[in-house]
């Protein structure tokens, strides 16, 4: 990953903020389809932000308190329409489930990035952070494990991504 990647991502984040993607479309009365797409794009940028700072440091560009964009709904693309009400999130595997798993893990990584210096300054205990992580892992298992069929390759991959959170390294200090 080059420094150019970091610069381009920074520009993409700024453009997204100028477009208002960091603000949830539902708040502004946008239709369900547009709101869903905006959420997907914003959270993909959040994902790339975390991955970039893991590789290059020193910290994420996007801060949790600077956006209110919700996670996308767990729906199939065909269920979204530009008119009418937004569909309810499904309790089954959908076109969005894999992305949701990644996005939720990403938000937990953002929390860890915030907590690490707090541990070093003794503002929070390591035990408290580990407890937060374990609670997150248990919630993810309860939310997604019953949706995943190991016989379907994409779902098996999602299961591995979800399980890999347990072995992710702590963010490096630059």
C-alpha positions in Angstrom: 0.0 0.0 0.0 1.5 3.3 -1.1 1.2 6.7 0.4 -0.6 7.6 -2.8 -3.4 5.2 -1.7 -3.7 7.1 1.6 -3.9 10.5 -0.2 -6.5 9.2 -2.7 -8.6 7.7 0.1 -8.4 11.0 2.0 -9.7 12.8 -1.1 -12.5 10.3 -1.4 -13.5 10.8 2.2 -13.5 14.5 1.8 -15.6 14.3 -1.3 -18.0 11.9 0.4 -18.4 14.4 3.3 -19.0 17.2 0.8 -21.8 15.1 -0.7 -23.2 14.5 2.8 -22.6 10.8 2.9 -21.6 11.1 6.5 -25.1 12.0 7.3 -27.8 9.4 7.2 -30.2 9.8 4.2 -33.2 8.7 6.2 -32.8 11.8 8.4 -33.1 14.0 5.3 -36.1 12.1 3.9 -34.3 10.4 1.1 -35.9 7.4 -0.5 -34.9 3.9 0.8 -32.8 3.0 -2.3 -30.7 6.1 -2.2 -30.4 5.9 1.6 -29.2 2.3 1.4 -26.6 3.0 -1.4 -25.3 6.1 0.6 -24.9 3.9 3.6 -23.0 1.2 1.7 -20.6 3.8 0.1 -20.0 5.6 3.4 -19.3 2.4 5.4 -17.0 1.1 2.6 -15.0 4.3 3.0 -14.9 3.7 6.8 -13.6 0.2 6.1 -10.9 1.5 3.7 -9.9 4.2 6.3 -9.3 1.6 9.0 -7.4 -0.7 6.6 -5.2 2.2 5.5 -4.3 3.3 9.0 -3.5 -0.3 9.9 -1.0 -0.4 7.1 0.4 3.1 7.4 -0.8 4.8 10.6 -1.0 6.8 12.5 -4.8 6.8 13.1 -8.1 6.7 11.3 -9.2 9.8 9.4 -12.9 9.2 10.1 -14.0 9.7 13.7 -17.1 8.0 15.1 -18.5 11.2 16.5 -18.3 12.9 13.1 -20.9 10.8 11.3 -24.4 9.5 11.9 -24.8 7.3 8.9 -26.4 4.0 10.0 -25.4 0.6 8.9 -27.2 -0.6 5.7 -30.3 -2.7 6.2 -29.9 -6.5 5.9 -31.9 -6.7 2.7 -31.7 -8.1 -0.8 -31.1 -5.6 -3.5 -34.4 -6.5 -5.2 -36.3 -5.5 -2.0 -35.2 -1.9 -2.3 -37.3 0.6 -4.3 -37.0 4.4 -4.8 -40.6 4.8 -3.6 -42.4 3.6 -0.6 -41.2 2.6 2.8 -37.8 0.9 3.5 -38.1 -2.8 3.9 -37.5 -4.3 7.3 -34.1 -5.9 7.8 -34.3 -9.7 7.2 -33.3 -12.4 9.6 -31.8 -14.5 6.8 -28.7 -14.3 4.5 -29.2 -11.4 2.0 -27.1 -9.6 -0.6 -26.0 -7.2 2.2 -25.1 -9.7 5.0 -21.4 -10.1 4.2 -20.9 -6.4 3.9 -22.7 -5.9 7.3 -20.4 -8.4 9.0 -17.4 -6.5 7.7 -18.8 -3.1 8.5 -19.6 -4.1 12.1 -16.2 -5.6 12.6 -14.7 -2.4 11.2 -16.6 -0.2 13.7 -15.3 -2.4 16.5 -11.8 -1.9 15.1 -12.5 1.9 15.3 -13.4 1.5 18.9 -10.1 -0.4 19.6 -8.1 2.3 17.9 -9.7 4.8 20.3 -9.3 2.6 23.4 -5.6 1.7 22.8 -4.2 5.1 23.8 -6.8 5.2 26.6 -5.3 2.0 28.0 -1.8 3.5 27.8 -3.0 6.6 29.7 -4.8 4.4 32.2 -8.2 5.9 31.4 -9.6 2.4 30.8 -8.4 -1.0 31.8 -7.2 -3.7 29.5 -9.8 -6.0 31.1 -12.6 -3.5 30.3 -11.5 -3.4 26.6 -11.2 -7.2 26.4 -14.6 -7.5 27.9 -16.0 -5.1 25.3 -14.4 -7.2 22.6 -15.8 -10.4 24.0 -19.3 -8.9 24.3 -19.0 -7.8 20.6 -17.9 -11.3 19.5 -20.9 -12.9 21.4 -23.3 -10.4 19.9 -22.0 -11.0 16.4 -22.3 -14.8 16.9 -25.9 -14.4 18.1 -26.8 -12.1 15.2 -25.1 -13.9 12.3 -24.2 -17.5 13.0 -27.7 -18.8 12.3 -27.7 -17.1 8.9 -24.5 -18.7 7.7 -24.5 -22.0 5.7 -21.0 -23.5 5.5 -21.9 -25.3 2.3 -22.2 -22.0 0.4 -18.7 -20.6 -0.4 -19.5 -16.9 0.1 -21.2 -17.6 3.4 -18.3 -19.8 4.5 -16.0 -16.9 3.7 -18.1 -14.5 5.8 -17.9 -17.0 8.7 -14.1 -16.9 8.4 -14.0 -13.1 8.2 -16.2 -13.0 11.3 -14.0 -15.5 13.1 -10.8 -13.7 12.1 -11.7 -10.8 14.3 -10.6 -12.9 17.3 -7.0 -13.0 16.0 -6.7 -9.4 14.6 -3.6 -7.6 15.8 -3.9 -4.5 18.0 -3.3 -1.3 16.0 0.4 -0.5 15.7 1.7 2.6 17.4 3.5 5.1 15.1 
